């Protein structure tokens, strides 16, 4: 590594991550969702056997419970999620996806996969495997 520029590798990784993030913001525009709202939909819909409480959503998103409530409120206003009583504790509230929320998650997963394919298109299969190996090692 060039000792005059010890940050070059770090900077390349960071700028690549920022580029992916910017692309994801743009990809979410047709659905008018923020990355937080997408992640909340994903958290709410990931376990089909159990509906998460608002606190579970907050914890998974690493945000304050009040902020999770605001995110879920926005999803609920758009008809993508709904609050339901917790079967184990009637005082608690759980959240579940509506049919529209499940449909949008499917659309977003397809869009995300297509965007990633486009982003990584310059890499052949060998390069992708090598990048995956290196990133797994760093993680």
Order of alpha helices (4+ residues) and beta strands (2+ residues): alpha-alpha-alpha-alpha-beta-beta-alpha-alpha
